[in-house]
Amino acid sequence: MGRANRGRRSRRCGTSWWLERLEDRIVPAIITVTSAADDGSGGITLREAIEAANTGTTVDGAVGTSGADTIQFAPVLAGQTITLGGTQLSISSALTINGLGASQLTISGNNTSRIFEVTSGNTVTISGLTLTNGYAATSIFSADGGAILSAGTLTISNSTISRNLAVGLGGGGGIFNTGLLTISNSTISENLAGYGGGIFNSNTLAISNSTISGNSASGDGGGIGNYCTSGDSLTLTINNSIISENSALDGNGGGILNEVGAGIARMTLSNSTISGNSTISGNGGGISNVIFDLELEGFIFGGDLTLTLNNSTISGNSAGGLPLSNGYNGGGISNSIQGSIGFLTLTLNNSTISGNSADGDGGGIINSIFGGDLTLTLNNSTISGNSAGHDGGGIRNFSEHAPPSGFLTLTLNNSTISGNSAGHDGGGISNFIIYGGYDLTLTLNNSTISGNSAVRNGGGICNDGYITASLRSTIVANNDAVGTGDDLYGTFRAEYSLIEQRAGATIRETVARSNRYGVDPLLGPLTDNGGPTETHALLPGSPAINRGFNGTPRSFDQRGLGFVRAVERTDIGAFEYQKKGSYVVPDLDNPTRRQVIVVGSPLNDTISVAVVSPTLNVTFNGKVQKFLIANIVGIVIQGNDGDDTITLTSLPVGVGGILYGGRGDDVLTGSKGNDILLGGDGDDRLLGIAGNDVLIGGEGSDSLTGGDGDDLLIGGVTLYDNIQSALLAIRTEWASALPKSTYAIRVQNLRQGLNGLPPLDPNTVFDGYYDELTADTTAGTGGLELLFADENDLLIGVVDGEQKVLVQ
């Protein structure tokens, strides 16, 4: 929509101007290291360059300033190792160190000293280096930070930190952080410490596009140890990263430990994998979350920890393994409130917990409380193939302590529990509360519990003790128990659910005759049926089809956007049977209004939509279906498999479309309105045409062209691709009135998640999977575009003079 209005600068009257003299300005120095030595024997060494920058003086030819200097390395040093002579390099000023590349330049502590210390109050950037053989110890006590000890603001990028050691009970074999630490495009591997084998963190840590692997702790936190105590606050953000093959030998948290007492911790993992981590004598093979009480000035305080997993996988982790042990718990995740107060909240969105094992309880997840309030919520997630030597192959919830009191709440929405096994009770889920002072609530909505097994009772779910368990629109079938209760054991409330085997359970119907008993739900195997997680499909003729709760249906099934609920009536379980064709369904926000839903076939489809007043005509592979325009507020088209061509030729005024290509190489063309186009898998071509559109390429090598209007183009995937409400909120903000005058405000609102909007930032926008290279093309023509891309994306078709924000 034309060029940005630059305008004129207005004159200001009565303003007092201060001008800095040129000779008073501080121009930071660029210092070039020319020698790999550490003894000052010739050339400029790294130690001399750092000293010059710290002091703002000249040291043996290295000229520093009082500004934020930069250290670089002469090309002649490529392939060499700078070996320290027995003492660390201390950084006490703002400084940038740009190496030649992690494969080209190494700094070694020579197994005699730490490599870097960053003191408090300083901002330091390190890139393009390998740091190895760092050694933190004193003659008497343990020491922290084998490679780096940081209390400042430290950014590490494109680097490798490997084979460093913090001796004894020291923390952070690779890095010990008490400041602000940001790591990107880096590897932290094979480091060793007492706590936090790879990283010890007690403040703020952000990791993106990185790998934390093969690190070990003799105590807690094999990969990362996060500690928040004494009223402190802690923030952890992990995005598009891998935490793998780390181990905690005699403590908790093989991959990650989060320990909070009298502090507040907020943690988010997005688009990441926690795999192959282990504890030998501790809980939480993948992740361990621990809340404990702390006495401060005569008062008892509990911790407050919130952990959210988005589009992430916890797989192949293990807890325990010592012979003759009493069993360790939580192969994937262990959540524990060990004090009388405290709050622990774990939320899984579009995530998978699979193939984890514990020789005690909770192969996938264990939740245990002494007191406090523990809440676990699963949305559109799958718990599969986990095993426990004792109870709770998939999930174990319990407390065996005498009161004070406590609250343990587990909620599953649109989720699947499948193929888990327990050596004792509860193949899928085990709930056990021995004392009445605790409140354990289990709620399952539109979920599927299938293919789980237990040696004793409750192949699907076992309830034992003071428990409230409710099932709504949930399938419990095809589970097995050697003892009692193949599917269910204990007392349950249920409505609009399908329970294949009732034996062993007392079921109280909250809606009379709404449940189905003794029938096979006709489920397909657990597999990729679309969406971010595996599901059990309902096969044709399933008795679960159109038998679910229809009061307040969810927008989509477990697979997310494009897999609509309530085509006629909702189905039971996590999967909604998709009948190809076009339908009109009530709008979830206002049932008096309607949405048109079009579901494609597994083959190559051609779908177009056009207004032919008074109807909206949908042409599906040559066949036309007509819908009265009155009260239509939106249209959603799901291409499914195949190479689909979907075109919005025209829509009613004020109506925007959502097009989802699904698998295959698709061509999606929007209307003149404000549309949302999602490519999905495959190499897709997205064309916004006109209006203020949101284009999301998805996986593969995609071409995105915004067309006229102000468009938001994202080369890869976002956290919100399967959440219609979030996408609609983003579109509403982006397409708001007076687009030119509010452009900067809209960008800020979306980038920062202001006014309750879903934020578009490095934690929510991903360009393909971690190990996948894409070659997306995003083109903005004639408008104000917000473009999300990285080094693998090519931006073309930019009209000269347009106002654009490029996020890389």
C-alpha positions in Angstrom: 0.0 0.0 0.0 2.6 2.6 -1.1 5.5 4.1 0.7 5.8 5.0 4.3 5.1 8.6 5.2 8.4 9.9 6.5 7.1 13.4 7.3 9.1 16.4 8.3 11.0 17.1 11.5 9.3 19.8 13.5 11.2 22.7 14.9 11.4 23.0 18.7 11.4 26.3 20.5 12.8 26.9 24.0 15.0 23.8 23.9 18.4 23.7 25.6 20.8 21.8 23.4 24.0 20.2 24.6 26.7 19.3 22.1 29.5 16.9 22.8 32.9 18.0 21.6 34.4 15.6 19.1 37.6 15.4 21.1 35.6 14.3 24.2 33.9 11.4 22.5 35.0 7.8 23.4 35.5 5.7 20.4 35.8 2.0 21.5 38.9 0.3 20.4 39.2 -2.8 18.1 42.1 -4.8 19.5 43.6 -7.6 17.3 45.2 -10.6 19.0 48.2 -11.7 16.9 49.8 -14.3 19.2 48.5 -17.6 20.6 51.0 -17.4 23.5 50.0 -16.5 27.0 53.4 -15.3 28.3 53.8 -12.0 26.6 56.7 -13.4 24.5 55.7 -11.6 21.3 52.8 -10.0 19.5 49.6 -9.1 21.2 48.1 -11.9 23.4 44.5 -12.4 24.4 45.5 -11.8 28.0 47.1 -8.4 27.1 44.1 -7.4 25.0 41.7 -8.1 27.9 43.9 -6.2 30.3 44.1 -3.3 27.9 40.3 -3.3 27.6 39.8 -3.6 31.4 42.1 -0.7 32.2 41.6 1.5 29.2 45.3 1.7 28.7 48.0 0.4 26.4 49.5 -3.0 27.4 52.4 -4.2 25.2 50.9 -2.8 22.1 47.3 -3.5 22.8 45.4 -0.2 23.1 42.2 -0.1 25.1 39.7 2.6 25.9 37.2 3.3 28.7 34.5 2.3 26.2 33.1 -1.0 25.2 36.1 -2.4 23.3 36.1 -5.3 20.8 38.8 -8.0 20.6 39.3 -9.9 17.4 41.9 -12.4 16.2 44.3 -12.3 13.3 43.5 -14.8 10.5 47.0 -16.3 11.1 45.6 -17.8 14.4 43.1 -20.0 12.5 43.3 -23.6 13.6 45.4 -22.8 16.7 44.8 -23.2 20.5 45.5 -20.5 23.0 46.7 -22.4 26.1 46.5 -20.4 29.4 49.5 -20.5 31.7 47.7 -21.4 34.9 45.5 -18.3 35.7 42.1 -17.3 34.4 41.2 -14.4 32.1 39.3 -11.8 34.2 36.9 -9.4 32.3 36.0 -6.3 34.3 34.7 -4.0 31.6 32.2 -4.0 28.8 33.8 -6.1 26.1 33.1 -8.1 22.9 35.3 -11.0 21.9 34.8 -12.2 18.3 36.6 -15.4 17.6 37.4 -17.0 14.2 34.8 -19.7 14.6 34.4 -22.6 17.1 36.2 -24.9 14.7 38.9 -22.4 14.0 40.1 -21.1 17.4 40.3 -22.8 20.8 41.1 -21.5 24.3 42.3 -24.1 26.7 42.5 -23.8 30.5 45.2 -26.6 30.3 43.3 -28.4 33.1 44.9 -25.9 35.5 42.6 -22.9 35.6 39.2 -21.5 34.7 39.1 -19.7 31.3 37.0 -16.6 31.8 35.5 -14.7 34.7 33.0 -11.9 34.0 32.6 -9.6 37.0 29.3 -8.0 38.0 28.0 -5.0 36.2 29.7 -5.6 32.9 28.2 -6.6 29.6 30.3 -9.1 27.6 29.8 -10.9 24.3 31.7 -14.0 23.3 31.4 -15.6 19.9 33.2 -18.0 17.6 35.3 -19.8 20.1 35.8 -23.3 21.6 36.5 -23.2 25.4 38.0 -26.5 26.7 39.9 -28.0 29.6 38.9 -25.3 32.0 39.5 -26.3 35.6 37.9 -24.6 38.7 39.3 -25.6 42.1 41.1 -24.2 45.1 43.6 -25.9 47.3 41.0 -26.5 50.0 37.5 -25.9 48.7 35.5 -26.6 45.6 35.2 -23.8 43.0 32.5 -22.9 40.5 32.5 -22.4 36.7 35.0 -24.7 35.0 35.1 -22.6 31.8 33.2 -19.4 32.8 32.2 -17.8 36.0 29.8 -14.9 35.3 28.1 -12.4 37.5 27.5 -9.9 34.7 25.5 -9.8 31.5 27.0 -12.4 29.2 26.0 -13.4 25.7 27.6 -16.5 24.1 27.0 -17.4 20.4 28.3 -19.7 17.8 30.7 -21.3 20.3 31.5 -24.7 21.9 32.1 -25.1 25.7 33.4 -28.7 26.2 35.3 -30.9 28.6 35.6 -28.4 31.5 35.5 -29.3 35.2 34.3 -27.7 38.4 35.9 -29.8 41.1 34.2 -31.4 44.1 30.9 -29.8 45.0 31.5 -26.9 42.6 28.7 -25.8 40.3 28.7 -25.3 36.5 31.3 -27.5 34.8 30.8 -25.4 31.7 29.3 -22.1 33.1 28.4 -20.8 36.5 25.9 -17.9 36.1 24.6 -15.5 38.7 23.8 -12.7 36.3 22.1 -12.6 32.9 23.2 -15.3 30.5 22.2 -15.7 26.8 23.4 -18.7 24.7 22.6 -19.1 21.0 23.8 -21.4 18.3 26.2 -23.1 20.7 27.1 -26.4 22.1 27.7 -27.1 25.9 29.0 -30.7 26.1 31.0 -33.2 28.2 31.5 -30.9 31.2 31.5 -32.1 34.8 30.6 -30.5 38.1 29.1 -31.3 41.5 25.9 -29.4 40.5 24.9 -28.3 37.1 27.2 -30.3 35.0 26.8 -28.1 31.9 25.4 -24.9 33.4 24.7 -23.7 36.9 22.2 -20.9 36.9 20.7 -18.8 39.7 19.4 -15.8 37.8 18.4 -15.4 34.2 19.3 -17.9 31.4 18.1 -17.9 27.8 19.1 -20.7 25.4 18.2 -20.8 21.7 19.2 -23.0 18.8 21.8 -24.8 21.0 22.7 -28.3 22.3 23.4 -29.2 25.9 24.7 -32.8 25.8 26.9 -35.3 27.5 27.4 -33.3 30.7 27.5 -34.9 34.2 26.9 -33.8 37.8 27.9 -35.9 40.8 24.9 -34.3 42.5 21.9 -32.6 40.8 21.3 -31.2 37.4 23.4 -33.1 34.8 22.8 -30.7 32.0 21.5 -27.6 33.7 21.0 -26.9 37.4 18.7 -23.9 38.2 18.6 -22.8 41.8 16.3 -20.1 43.2 16.4 -19.5 47.0 16.2 -16.8 49.7 13.6 -14.7 48.0 15.4 -14.6 44.6 13.8 -14.8 41.2 14.9 -17.0 38.3 14.0 -17.1 34.6 14.8 -19.9 32.2 13.9 -19.8 28.6 14.9 -22.6 26.2 13.9 -22.3 22.5 14.6 -24.7 19.6 17.3 -26.6 21.5 18.3 -30.1 22.5 19.1 -31.3 26.0 20.4 -34.8 25.6 22.5 -37.6 27.2 23.3 -35.7 30.4 23.4 -37.5 33.8 23.0 -36.7 37.5 24.8 -39.5 39.4 23.7 -38.9 43.0 20.9 -36.4 42.6 17.9 -35.2 40.7 17.4 -33.9 37.2 19.5 -35.8 34.7 18.7 -33.2 32.0 17.5 -30.2 34.0 17.0 -29.5 37.7 14.8 -26.7 38.9 15.0 -26.2 42.7 13.0 -23.4 44.3 12.7 -22.3 47.9 11.3 -18.9 49.0 11.8 -17.7 45.5 9.9 -17.3 42.2 10.9 -19.1 39.1 9.4 -18.8 35.6 10.5 -21.3 33.0 9.5 -21.9 29.4 10.7 -24.6 26.9 9.5 -24.2 23.3 10.1 -26.4 20.3 12.8 -28.3 22.2 13.8 -31.9 22.9 14.8 -33.4 26.3 16.1 -36.9 25.5 18.4 -39.7 26.7 19.1 -38.0 30.1 19.4 -40.1 33.3 19.7 -40.2 37.0 21.4 -43.1 38.8 20.3 -42.3 42.3 17.7 -39.6 42.0 14.4 -38.5 40.5 13.5 -36.8 37.2 15.6 -38.4 34.4 14.6 -35.6 32.0 13.5 -32.8 34.3 13.2 -32.5 38.1 11.2 -29.7 39.7 11.5 -29.4 43.4 9.8 -26.9 45.8 10.9 -26.7 49.4 10.3 -24.5 52.5 12.8 -22.0 53.7 12.8 -20.1 57.0 13.7 -16.4 56.6 13.7 -14.1 59.7 11.4 -16.5 61.6 8.9 -17.0 58.8 8.4 -20.0 56.6 8.3 -19.4 52.9 7.6 -21.8 50.0 8.8 -21.6 46.5 6.7 -20.7 43.4 7.7 -22.4 40.2 5.9 -22.3 36.8 7.1 -24.4 33.9 5.5 -24.4 30.5 6.4 -26.8 27.7 5.3 -25.8 24.2 5.7 -28.0 21.1 8.4 -30.0 22.9 9.4 -33.6 23.4 10.6 -35.4 26.5 11.7 -38.9 25.4 14.0 -41.7 26.3 15.0 -40.4 29.7 15.4 -42.7 32.8 15.4 -42.4 36.6 17.2 -44.9 38.8 19.2 -47.9 37.9 21.1 -48.9 41.0 20.6 -52.5 42.1 18.5 -53.1 45.2 17.4 -49.5 45.3 13.9 -48.6 46.6 13.2 -47.1 43.2 13.6 -43.6 41.8 10.7 -41.7 40.2 9.8 -39.6 37.2 11.6 -41.0 34.2 10.5 -38.0 32.1 9.5 -35.4 34.6 9.5 -35.4 38.4 7.4 -32.7 40.2 7.7 -32.5 44.0 6.6 -30.2 46.7 8.6 -31.2 49.7 7.5 -28.6 52.2 4.2 -27.6 53.8 3.6 -24.7 51.4 4.6 -23.8 47.9 3.2 -23.7 44.3 4.3 -25.8 41.4 2.5 -25.4 38.0 3.4 -27.4 35.0 1.6 -27.0 31.6 2.2 -29.1 28.5 1.0 -27.7 25.2 1.2 -29.7 22.0 4.0 -31.8 23.6 5.0 -35.5 23.8 6.3 -37.5 26.8 7.4 -40.8 25.4 9.7 -43.8 26.0 10.8 -42.7 29.5 11.4 -45.1 32.3 11.6 -45.1 36.1 12.5 -48.1 38.3 10.1 -46.6 40.9 6.9 -44.6 40.1 5.9 -42.4 37.2 7.6 -43.6 34.1 6.5 -40.5 32.2 5.6 -38.0 35.0 5.4 -38.2 38.8 3.6 -35.6 40.9 4.1 -35.8 44.7 3.3 -33.4 47.5 3.8 -33.0 51.2 1.8 -29.8 51.2 1.2 -26.8 48.9 -0.5 -26.7 45.6 0.6 -28.7 42.5 -1.1 -28.3 39.2 -0.4 -30.3 36.0 -2.3 -29.5 32.8 -1.9 -31.3 29.5 -3.4 -29.6 26.4 -3.2 -31.4 23.0 -0.4 -33.7 24.3 0.5 -37.3 24.2 2.0 -39.5 27.0 3.1 -42.8 25.4 5.4 -45.8 25.7 6.6 -44.9 29.2 7.3 -47.6 31.9 7.5 -47.7 35.7 8.8 -50.5 37.9 6.1 -49.7 40.5 3.1 -47.4 39.9 2.0 -45.0 37.2 3.5 -46.1 33.8 2.4 -42.8 32.2 1.6 -40.5 35.2 1.8 -41.1 39.0 0.0 -38.7 41.4 0.4 -39.3 45.1 1.0 -38.3 48.7 1.6 -40.8 51.5 2.3 -38.1 54.1 0.1 -37.2 57.1 -1.6 -33.9 56.6 -1.1 -30.7 57.0 -3.0 -30.3 53.7 -2.3 -30.1 50.0 -3.9 -29.8 46.6 -2.9 -31.8 43.6 -4.8 -31.1 40.3 -4.3 -33.0 37.0 -6.3 -31.9 33.9 -6.1 -33.5 30.5 -7.7 -31.7 27.5 -7.6 -33.2 24.0 -4.8 -35.5 25.1 -3.8 -39.2 24.7 -2.3 -41.6 27.2 -1.2 -44.7 25.3 1.0 -47.8 25.5 2.4 -47.1 29.0 3.1 -49.9 31.5 3.4 -50.3 35.3 4.9 -53.1 37.4 2.2 -52.5 40.0 -0.9 -50.3 39.6 -2.0 -47.8 37.0 -0.6 -48.5 33.6 -1.7 -45.2 32.2 -2.4 -43.1 35.3 -2.0 -44.0 39.0 -3.6 -41.8 41.8 -2.9 -42.5 45.4 -3.8 -40.4 48.4 -3.6 -42.2 51.8 -4.7 -39.3 54.1 -7.9 -37.3 53.8 -6.3 -33.9 54.3 -5.3 -33.8 50.7 -7.4 -32.9 47.7 -6.5 -34.8 44.5 -8.6 -34.0 41.4 -8.3 -35.7 38.1 -10.3 -34.3 35.1 -10.2 -35.7 31.6 -11.9 -33.8 28.7 -11.9 -35.2 25.2 -9.0 -37.5 25.9 -8.1 -41.1 24.9 -6.7 -43.7 27.3 -5.8 -46.8 25.4 -3.2 -49.6 25.2 -1.8 -49.2 28.7 -1.1 -52.2 31.0 -0.6 -52.9 34.7 0.7 -56.0 36.5 -1.8 -55.4 39.3 -4.8 -53.1 39.1 -6.1 -50.4 36.7 -4.6 -50.9 33.3 -5.8 -47.6 32.2 -6.4 -45.6 35.4 -6.1 -46.7 39.0 -7.6 -44.6 41.8 -6.8 -45.5 45.3 -7.7 -43.3 48.3 -9.3 -39.8 48.6 -9.6 -38.9 44.9 -12.1 -37.1 42.7 -11.9 -38.3 39.1 -14.1 -37.1 36.3 -14.3 -38.2 32.7 -16.1 -36.2 30.0 -16.1 -37.2 26.3 -13.2 -39.5 27.0 -12.4 -43.0 25.7 -10.9 -45.6 28.1 -10.5 -48.8 26.2 -8.1 -51.6 25.1 -6.1 -51.4 28.4 -5.1 -54.5 30.4 -4.5 -55.4 34.0 -3.4 -58.8 35.3 -5.3 -58.0 38.6 -8.5 -56.0 38.6 -9.8 -53.3 36.3 -8.5 -53.6 32.8 -9.6 -50.1 32.0 -10.5 -48.5 35.3 -10.0 -49.3 39.0 -11.7 -47.2 41.7 -14.4 -44.6 41.7 -15.1 -42.3 38.8 -17.7 -39.8 37.6 -18.3 -39.9 33.9 -20.5 -38.4 31.2 -20.5 -38.8 27.4 -17.6 -41.2 27.6 -16.8 -44.6 26.2 -15.6 -47.2 28.7 -15.0 -50.6 27.2 -14.5 -52.6 30.5 -16.4 -51.5 33.7 -15.3 -54.4 35.9 -13.2 -53.1 38.9 -14.7 -49.6 38.7 -17.6 -47.8 40.3 -18.9 -45.3 37.8 -21.3 -42.5 38.7 -23.1 -41.1 35.7 -23.4 -37.3 35.9 -25.7 -37.3 32.9 -27.9 -40.4 32.7 -27.4 -42.8 29.9 -24.8 -40.6 28.2 -21.9 -43.1 28.4 -21.2 -46.1 26.3 -20.0 -49.4 27.9 -18.8 -52.7 26.6 -18.1 -51.6 23.0 -14.9 -51.5 21.0 -14.2 -47.9 20.0 -12.5 -49.0 16.8 -9.3 -47.1 17.2 -6.4 -47.0 14.8 -2.8 -47.4 16.1 -1.0 -44.5 17.7 0.6 -42.7 14.8 1.0 -39.4 13.1 -2.5 -38.4 11.9 -1.5 -34.8 11.5 -0.8 -32.1 14.0 2.2 -31.9 16.4 1.5 -35.1 18.4 0.6 -38.7 17.7 -3.0 -39.8 18.1 -5.4 -42.8 17.8 -7.7 -42.2 14.9 -11.4 -43.1 15.1 -11.9 -45.7 12.3 -15.1 -45.5 10.1 -18.1 -46.8 12.0 -16.6 -46.1 15.5 -19.3 -45.9 18.2 -17.5 -42.8 19.5 -18.4 -40.7 16.5 -21.0 -38.0 17.2 -21.5 -39.2 20.8 -19.5 -36.6 22.7 -20.4 -33.7 24.9 -21.7 -30.8 22.8 -22.3 -28.1 25.4 -19.0 -26.1 25.0 -17.0 -28.0 22.4 -13.4 -27.1 21.7 -12.5 -25.5 18.4 -10.3 -28.4 17.2 -9.3 -31.9 18.3 -5.8 -32.8 19.6 -4.2 -32.2 16.3 -5.1 -28.5 16.4 -6.0 -26.0 13.7 -7.8 -27.6 10.7 -9.1 -30.6 12.6 -12.4 -29.1 13.6 -14.6 -30.3 16.4 -18.4 -30.8 16.1 -18.8 -31.3 12.4 -22.2 -32.6 13.3 -21.8 -33.5 17.0 -18.5 -33.9 18.8 -16.9 -37.3 19.0 -15.7 -39.0 22.1 -11.9 -38.9 22.6 -9.0 -36.8 21.5 -9.5 -37.4 17.8 -12.4 -36.0 15.8 -13.4 -38.0 12.8 -13.1 -35.8 9.7 -15.6 -36.4 7.0 -14.5 -34.6 3.8 -16.7 -32.0 2.4 -18.2 -28.6 3.5 -20.2 -27.9 6.6 -21.7 -25.0 8.6 -21.1 -25.1 12.3 -21.9 -22.6 15.1 -19.3 -20.0 16.0 -17.9 -20.9 19.4 -18.1 -17.3 20.6 -21.6 -16.8 19.5 -23.8 -19.8 18.5 -26.2 -17.6 16.6 -23.4 -16.9 14.0 -21.9 -19.5 11.8 -18.6 -20.7 10.3 -18.1 -22.6 7.1 -15.8 -25.5 7.5 -14.2 -27.3 4.5 -12.3 -30.5 5.0 -10.2 -31.9 2.2 -9.4 -35.4 1.2 -6.1 -37.3 1.5 -5.6 -36.7 -2.3 -4.9 -33.6 -4.4 -7.8 -31.3 -3.9 -8.9 -28.1 -5.7 -11.1 -25.9 -3.5 -12.3 -22.4 -4.2 -14.8 -20.1 -2.5 -16.7 -17.2 -4.0 -19.6 -15.0 -3.2 -22.6 -15.4 -5.6 -25.2 -13.4 -3.7 -27.1 -14.4 -1.7 -25.0 -17.5 -1.2 -21.3 -18.3 -0.5 -20.4 -21.0 -3.0 -17.8 -23.7 -2.1 -16.4 -25.6 -5.1 -14.8 -28.9 -4.0 -13.1 -30.8 -6.8 -15.7 -29.5 -9.3 -18.8 -30.0 -7.1 -20.5 -26.8 -5.8 -22.2 -26.5 -2.4 -24.0 -23.3 -1.5 -24.5 -21.6 1.9 -26.6 -18.5 2.7 -24.3 -15.6 3.5 -26.5 -14.4 6.4 -24.7 -14.7 9.8 -21.5 -16.3 8.3 -18.6 -14.8 10.2 -15.7 -17.0 9.0 -14.4 -19.8 6.8 -11.9 -22.4 7.7 -10.4 -24.7 5.0 -8.2 -27.7 5.8 -6.4 -29.2 2.9 -5.2 -32.4 4.6 -2.8 -34.7 2.7 -2.0 -34.2 -1.0 -0.9 -31.2 -3.1 -3.9 -28.9 -2.7 -4.9 -25.7 -4.4 -7.1 -23.5 -2.3 -8.4 -20.1 -3.5 -10.5 -17.5 -1.8 -11.9 -15.8 -4.9 -14.2 -13.6 -2.8 -15.7 -13.5 0.6 -18.5 -11.5 2.2 -17.6 -8.1 3.5 -15.9 -8.3 6.9 -15.3 -12.1 6.7 -11.7 -13.4 6.7 -10.6 -16.9 5.9 -8.2 -19.4 7.5 -6.5 -21.6 5.0 -4.5 -24.6 6.2 -2.6 -26.6 3.6 -1.6 -29.6 5.7 0.8 -32.1 4.2 2.0 -31.8 0.7 3.0 -29.0 -1.6 0.1 -26.6 -1.5 -0.9 -23.3 -3.2 -3.0 -21.1 -0.9 -4.5 -17.8 -2.2 -6.2 -15.4 0.0 -9.0 -12.9 -0.7 -9.2 -9.1 -0.6 -10.0 -9.3 3.1 -7.8 -10.1 6.1 -6.8 -13.7 5.8 -4.7 -16.3 7.7 -2.7 -18.7 5.5 -0.7 -21.6 6.9 1.3 -23.8 4.6 1.9 -26.7 7.0 4.2 -29.4 5.8 5.7 -29.4 2.4 7.0 -26.8 0.0 4.1 -24.4 -0.2 3.2 -21.2 -2.0 1.2 -18.6 -0.1 -0.3 -15.5 -1.7 -2.1 -12.9 0.4 -3.4 -10.9 -2.5 -5.0 -7.9 -0.7 -5.9 -6.9 2.8 -3.8 -7.2 6.0 -2.9 -10.9 5.9 -1.0 -13.2 8.2 1.1 -15.8 6.2 2.9 -18.7 8.0 5.0 -21.0 5.8 5.4 -23.9 8.2 8.0 -26.6 7.5 9.7 -27.0 4.2 10.9 -24.4 1.6 8.0 -22.0 1.2 7.3 -18.9 -0.9 5.3 -16.2 0.9 3.9 -13.1 -1.0 1.9 -10.7 1.0 0.5 -8.7 -1.9 -1.2 -5.4 -1.3 -1.9 -4.4 2.3 0.1 -4.6 5.4 1.2 -8.3 5.8 2.8 -10.3 8.5 5.0 -13.0 6.9 6.7 -15.8 8.9 8.9 -18.2 7.1 8.7 -21.1 9.5 6.3 -22.2 12.2 4.9 -20.5 15.3 3.8 -21.7 18.7 0.2 -20.7 17.7 -0.2 -22.6 14.4 -2.7 -24.9 16.1 -4.5 -22.4 18.2 -7.2 -20.5 16.4 -8.0 -18.0 19.1 -4.3 -16.9 19.2 -4.2 -16.6 15.4 -7.4 -14.6 15.3 -6.1 -12.3 18.0 -2.9 -11.7 16.0 -4.8 -11.0 12.9 -7.2 -8.6 14.6 -4.3 -6.6 16.0 -2.4 -6.7 12.7 -5.5 -5.6 10.7 -6.6 -2.9 13.1 -7.9 0.4 11.8 -5.6 3.2 10.6 -2.8 0.8 9.7 -0.2 3.4 8.7 -0.4 5.5 11.8 -0.4 2.5 14.1 2.2 0.4 12.3 4.9 0.8 14.9 2.4 0.3 17.7 1.1 -3.0 16.2 4.7 -4.2 15.7 5.5 -3.5 19.4 2.3 -5.1 20.6 3.0 -8.3 18.8 6.7 -8.4 19.4 6.3 -7.9 23.1 2.8 -9.6 23.6 1.3 -6.4 25.0 -2.4 -5.9 25.8 -2.8 -9.6 26.3 -1.8 -10.5 22.8 0.2 -13.7 22.0 3.9 -12.5 21.7 5.8 -13.1 18.4 9.4 -13.4 19.6 12.3 -15.9 19.4 10.5 -18.1 21.9 7.3 -18.4 19.8 8.5 -18.2 16.2 10.7 -21.0 14.8 12.1 -21.5 11.3 11.7 -25.2 10.9 12.9 -27.8 13.3 16.3 -27.6 14.9 18.2 -29.9 12.5 16.3 -28.8 9.4 17.6 -26.3 6.9 14.9 -24.4 5.0 15.0 -22.0 2.1 11.9 -19.9 2.5 11.2 -16.9 0.3 9.1 -14.1 1.8 8.1 -11.2 -0.4 6.5 -8.0 0.7 4.9 -5.8 -2.0 3.3 -2.5 -1.6 2.6 -2.4 2.2 4.1 -2.3 5.7 5.4 -5.8 6.4 6.6 -7.5 9.5 8.9 -10.3 8.3 10.2 -13.1 10.4 13.2 -15.0 9.0 16.6 -16.3 9.8 19.9 -16.9 7.9 18.2 -19.6 5.8 15.5 -17.2 4.4 15.6 -15.1 1.3 13.7 -11.8 1.3 12.8 -10.6 -2.1 10.3 -8.3 -3.9 10.9 -5.5 -1.4 9.6 -2.3 -2.9 12.0 0.7 -2.4 10.9 3.0 0.4 8.6 0.6 2.2 8.6 0.5 5.9 9.5 -3.0 7.1 10.7 -4.7 10.3 12.9 -7.8 9.7 13.2 -10.1 12.7 16.2 -12.4 12.5 
